[in-house]
Structures are given as C-alpha cells and as structure tokens.
Amino acid sequence: MSAVDLLPCPFCGGTNITDESYWIASPVEWFGKFKCNDCDTDGPLSEFKYDDRAEAVADARAMWNRRAPVSAGKVNHPVEKGVES
C-alpha cells in the first residue's frame, strides 16, 4: 500500500500512517484498519466479512479517507468566547 492512497490524518495532519489489518482464525475473516503513528490515532475498522486481506484494506482505506464535507469552502473553527467575526 502506498501512502499516496491515504489522506493525511484528520486530527494532526500526519502522514506516518500504517496498515494494521488482521485476520481472525475462526472463521478466517480479515478486517482492515489504519493508524496514524504521529498522534497515535486509530482509524475506523472495516467490517469483519472479508475472506481476502486486499478487500479489507480497501474498505479501511475508503473509511480512513472519508471526511465530513466543508460547507461552501468555509472551515468551521470553534468559537472563542468574547470574539466576534
């Protein structure tokens, strides 16, 4: 897997992301997961339904790359008390 296939971490912007996919022996099923090693964040887990590791990784990649939409190009920042925009 190439790091180019993954967006940066949504929490820290890091790109030191590793594939931590595993299989479960009974029955043999794969699940995929990515982890940001810069801020120690685990991404979402794929479903436990794959017979093939590549399918589980593809599902986990799609979940990692999913981001909330940004409204009309605006970035939502927390509002500070007493500060008006």
C-alpha positions as a LaTeX table, in Angstrom:
\begin{tabular}{lrrr}
\hline
Residue & $x$ (\AA) & $y$ (\AA) & $z$ (\AA) \\
\hline
Met1 & 0.00 & 0.00 & 0.00 \\
Ser2 & 1.30 & 3.39 & $-0.93$ \\
Ala3 & 0.95 & 6.32 & 1.46 \\
Val4 & $-0.25$ & 8.27 & $-1.59$ \\
Asp5 & $-3.52$ & 6.32 & $-1.42$ \\
Leu6 & $-4.31$ & 7.76 & 2.02 \\
Leu7 & $-5.27$ & 11.27 & 3.04 \\
Pro8 & $-3.31$ & 12.80 & 5.94 \\
Cys9 & $-4.57$ & 12.18 & 9.46 \\
Pro10 & $-7.74$ & 14.20 & 10.08 \\
Phe11 & $-6.58$ & 15.03 & 13.61 \\
Cys12 & $-2.93$ & 16.02 & 13.28 \\
Gly13 & $-2.29$ & 16.16 & 9.53 \\
Gly14 & 0.39 & 13.49 & 9.87 \\
Thr15 & 1.36 & 11.17 & 7.06 \\
Asn16 & 3.09 & 8.42 & 9.07 \\
Ile17 & 0.14 & 6.06 & 8.63 \\
Thr18 & 0.42 & 2.28 & 8.79 \\
Asp19 & $-1.82$ & $-0.59$ & 7.79 \\
Glu20 & $-2.80$ & $-2.64$ & 10.84 \\
Ser21 & $-5.02$ & $-5.24$ & 9.19 \\
Tyr22 & $-5.60$ & $-8.54$ & 10.97 \\
Trp23 & $-7.33$ & $-11.84$ & 10.46 \\
Ile24 & $-9.46$ & $-13.82$ & 12.86 \\
Ala25 & $-8.97$ & $-17.57$ & 12.75 \\
Ser26 & $-12.45$ & $-18.92$ & 13.38 \\
Pro27 & $-13.81$ & $-18.49$ & 10.78 \\
Val28 & $-10.95$ & $-16.92$ & 8.85 \\
Glu29 & $-12.01$ & $-13.35$ & 8.21 \\
Trp30 & $-9.98$ & $-10.22$ & 7.63 \\
Phe31 & $-10.61$ & $-6.73$ & 8.89 \\
Gly32 & $-8.68$ & $-3.61$ & 7.96 \\
Lys33 & $-7.56$ & $-0.63$ & 10.00 \\
Phe34 & $-5.09$ & 2.22 & 9.58 \\
Lys35 & $-3.25$ & 4.02 & 12.35 \\
Cys36 & $-1.58$ & 7.44 & 12.45 \\
Asn37 & 1.74 & 6.96 & 14.21 \\
Asp38 & 2.23 & 10.73 & 14.57 \\
Cys39 & $-0.67$ & 11.19 & 17.03 \\
Asp40 & $-1.46$ & 7.52 & 17.83 \\
Thr41 & $-4.96$ & 7.70 & 16.35 \\
Asp42 & $-6.67$ & 4.51 & 15.18 \\
Gly43 & $-8.87$ & 4.81 & 12.13 \\
Pro44 & $-12.22$ & 3.08 & 11.79 \\
Leu45 & $-12.33$ & $-0.69$ & 11.41 \\
Ser46 & $-13.63$ & $-2.31$ & 8.27 \\
Glu47 & $-16.35$ & $-4.90$ & 8.63 \\
Phe48 & $-15.38$ & $-8.46$ & 9.70 \\
Lys49 & $-16.61$ & $-10.01$ & 6.49 \\
Tyr50 & $-13.67$ & $-10.33$ & 4.13 \\
Asp51 & $-12.03$ & $-13.56$ & 3.00 \\
Asp52 & $-9.31$ & $-11.53$ & 1.31 \\
Arg53 & $-6.91$ & $-9.09$ & 3.01 \\
Ala54 & $-6.88$ & $-6.74$ & 0.00 \\
Glu55 & $-10.65$ & $-6.26$ & 0.22 \\
Ala56 & $-10.48$ & $-5.47$ & 3.94 \\
Val57 & $-7.67$ & $-2.96$ & 3.35 \\
Ala58 & $-9.61$ & $-1.30$ & 0.52 \\
Asp59 & $-12.64$ & $-0.91$ & 2.81 \\
Ala60 & $-10.48$ & 0.52 & 5.63 \\
Arg61 & $-8.79$ & 2.89 & 3.16 \\
Ala62 & $-12.16$ & 4.21 & 1.98 \\
Met63 & $-13.24$ & 4.73 & 5.60 \\
Trp64 & $-9.96$ & 6.49 & 6.51 \\
Asn65 & $-10.27$ & 8.81 & 3.52 \\
Arg66 & $-13.91$ & 9.70 & 4.24 \\
Arg67 & $-14.17$ & 13.28 & 5.52 \\
Ala68 & $-17.03$ & 15.49 & 6.57 \\
Pro69 & $-17.95$ & 17.97 & 3.83 \\
Val70 & $-16.84$ & 21.57 & 4.22 \\
Ser71 & $-19.75$ & 23.98 & 3.69 \\
Ala72 & $-19.19$ & 26.37 & 0.77 \\
Gly73 & $-15.44$ & 26.41 & 1.25 \\
Lys74 & $-15.72$ & 27.53 & 4.87 \\
Val75 & $-13.73$ & 25.92 & 7.62 \\
Asn76 & $-15.59$ & 25.51 & 10.87 \\
His77 & $-13.48$ & 26.65 & 13.81 \\
Pro78 & $-14.54$ & 26.63 & 17.45 \\
Val79 & $-15.93$ & 29.99 & 18.52 \\
Glu80 & $-13.93$ & 31.73 & 21.21 \\
Lys81 & $-15.92$ & 33.45 & 23.92 \\
Gly82 & $-15.99$ & 37.21 & 23.50 \\
Val83 & $-14.60$ & 37.11 & 19.96 \\
Glu84 & $-16.86$ & 38.18 & 17.12 \\
Ser85 & $-16.19$ & 37.54 & 13.47 \\
\hline
\end{tabular}
